[in-house]
């Protein structure tokens, strides 16, 4: 294995292949699978890779396992967010200066990553659960503006 960025890229490519082929439910499972493929990885490395690759947990055969999200293929932020919204239904509503987005179970992390890398001016930050993303904005006016803007990506506004 090579060191540096090349090693990181190879490890992440291996991780994407592994989650497509195997049922890996925990970070420990991911680390063991990577070690088996010749890539030493710590828990911190696995956590960063999950975030950077946009891995999400999805139901498969009665278990929740890691999977590559539609955003894992790269590309610019707005395009990745648009692809996510084409693949998954997302509903949004406003709660004061927050925009609350609801997506299918296990997809909220990938949605939050898509929002973060899209660098939308109204977004201060995101917090993701399993099927909900809270998007903080600068104020009520920005929240309304953001929800209108997200409609262009396919996010439906709840009334």
C-alpha positions as CSV (number, residue, x, y, z in Angstrom):
1,X,0.0,0.0,0.0
2,X,1.2,3.5,-0.8
3,X,1.3,6.3,1.8
4,X,-0.3,9.7,1.6
5,X,-3.2,10.8,-0.6
6,X,-2.7,7.9,-3.0
7,X,-3.0,5.4,-0.1
8,X,-6.1,7.2,1.1
9,X,-7.7,7.1,-2.3
10,X,-6.9,3.4,-2.7
11,X,-8.3,2.7,0.8
12,X,-11.5,4.6,0.1
13,X,-12.0,2.8,-3.3
14,X,-11.5,-0.5,-1.5
15,X,-14.0,0.6,1.2
16,X,-16.6,1.4,-1.5
17,X,-16.1,-2.0,-3.1
18,X,-16.4,-3.8,0.2
19,X,-19.7,-2.1,1.2
20,X,-21.1,-3.1,-2.1
21,X,-20.1,-6.7,-1.8
22,X,-20.4,-7.5,1.9
23,X,-22.9,-6.8,4.7
24,X,-20.9,-4.6,7.0
25,X,-23.0,-3.2,9.9
26,X,-20.4,-1.6,12.2
27,X,-17.3,0.5,12.0
28,X,-15.5,-2.6,13.4
29,X,-16.8,-4.6,10.5
30,X,-15.5,-2.0,8.1
31,X,-12.0,-1.9,9.8
32,X,-11.8,-5.8,9.8
33,X,-12.8,-5.9,6.1
34,X,-10.2,-3.2,5.2
35,X,-7.5,-5.0,7.1
36,X,-8.4,-8.2,5.2
37,X,-7.9,-6.3,2.0
38,X,-4.5,-5.0,3.1
39,X,-5.4,-1.6,4.4
40,X,-4.7,-0.8,8.1
41,X,-7.3,1.6,9.4
42,X,-8.1,3.0,12.8
43,X,-11.6,3.9,14.1
44,X,-10.8,7.6,13.4
45,X,-9.8,6.8,9.8
46,X,-13.0,4.8,9.3
47,X,-15.1,7.6,10.7
48,X,-13.5,10.1,8.3
49,X,-13.9,7.8,5.4
50,X,-17.6,7.3,6.1
51,X,-18.1,11.0,6.2
52,X,-16.0,11.8,3.1
53,X,-17.5,9.0,1.1
54,X,-21.1,9.7,2.2
55,X,-21.7,6.2,3.3
56,X,-25.1,5.6,4.8
57,X,-26.7,2.7,6.6
58,X,-29.5,1.0,4.7
59,X,-31.8,-1.9,5.5
60,X,-30.6,-5.2,3.8
61,X,-31.9,-8.6,4.7
62,X,-33.2,-7.6,8.1
63,X,-30.0,-5.7,9.1
64,X,-28.8,-2.1,8.7
65,X,-25.5,-2.2,6.8
66,X,-23.2,0.5,5.3
67,X,-23.8,1.3,1.7
68,X,-22.5,3.9,-0.8
69,X,-25.0,6.7,-1.2
70,X,-25.9,8.3,-4.5
71,X,-23.5,11.2,-3.5
72,X,-20.5,8.9,-3.2
73,X,-19.6,9.2,-6.9
74,X,-18.0,12.7,-6.6
75,X,-18.9,15.8,-8.6
76,X,-19.7,19.3,-7.5
77,X,-21.9,20.0,-4.5
78,X,-25.1,21.2,-6.2
79,X,-25.0,18.3,-8.7
80,X,-24.5,15.8,-5.9
81,X,-27.4,17.3,-3.9
82,X,-29.6,17.2,-7.0
83,X,-28.7,13.5,-7.6
84,X,-29.6,12.7,-4.0
85,X,-33.0,14.4,-4.4
86,X,-33.7,12.6,-7.7
87,X,-33.0,9.2,-6.0
88,X,-34.8,9.9,-2.6
89,X,-37.9,11.8,-1.8
90,X,-37.2,14.7,0.6
91,X,-39.8,16.9,2.3
92,X,-39.0,20.2,4.0
93,X,-40.6,22.5,6.4
94,X,-39.6,25.6,8.3
95,X,-39.3,25.9,12.1
96,X,-38.2,29.4,12.9
97,X,-34.7,29.8,11.5
98,X,-34.4,26.1,10.9
99,X,-35.3,24.1,7.8
100,X,-36.3,20.6,8.8
101,X,-35.8,18.0,6.0
102,X,-37.2,14.5,6.1
103,X,-35.8,11.7,4.0
104,X,-36.1,7.9,4.0
105,X,-34.6,6.1,7.0
106,X,-30.8,5.8,6.8
107,X,-30.3,8.6,4.3
108,X,-30.1,11.8,6.4
109,X,-26.3,11.7,6.8
110,X,-25.8,11.7,3.0
111,X,-28.4,14.4,2.6
112,X,-26.6,16.6,5.1
113,X,-23.2,16.0,3.4
114,X,-24.8,17.0,0.1
115,X,-26.1,20.2,1.7
116,X,-22.7,20.9,3.3
117,X,-20.7,20.5,0.1
118,X,-23.2,22.5,-2.0
119,X,-22.1,25.6,0.0
120,X,-25.5,27.3,-0.1
121,X,-25.2,30.8,1.3
122,X,-28.2,30.4,3.6
123,X,-26.8,27.3,5.3
124,X,-25.0,27.9,8.6
125,X,-24.7,24.2,9.4
126,X,-26.5,20.9,9.4
127,X,-27.3,18.2,12.0
128,X,-28.4,14.8,10.7
129,X,-30.2,11.9,12.4
130,X,-31.5,8.8,10.7
131,X,-34.2,10.3,8.6
132,X,-34.1,14.0,9.5
133,X,-31.7,16.9,8.9
134,X,-31.9,20.2,10.7
135,X,-30.5,23.0,8.6
136,X,-29.5,26.1,10.6
137,X,-29.8,29.4,8.8
138,X,-29.1,33.0,9.8
139,X,-32.8,33.7,10.4
140,X,-36.4,33.2,9.5
141,X,-36.0,35.0,6.1
142,X,-33.0,32.9,5.1
143,X,-34.9,29.7,6.1
144,X,-37.8,30.7,3.7
145,X,-35.3,31.6,1.0
146,X,-33.4,28.3,1.5
147,X,-36.6,26.1,1.3
148,X,-37.6,27.9,-1.9
149,X,-34.1,27.3,-3.3
150,X,-34.1,23.6,-2.3
151,X,-37.3,23.2,-4.3
152,X,-35.1,23.6,-7.4
153,X,-33.3,20.5,-6.3
154,X,-36.5,18.5,-5.9
155,X,-37.2,19.0,-2.2
156,X,-40.9,19.2,-1.6
157,X,-42.2,21.9,0.8
158,X,-44.7,20.7,3.4
159,X,-47.5,23.1,4.1
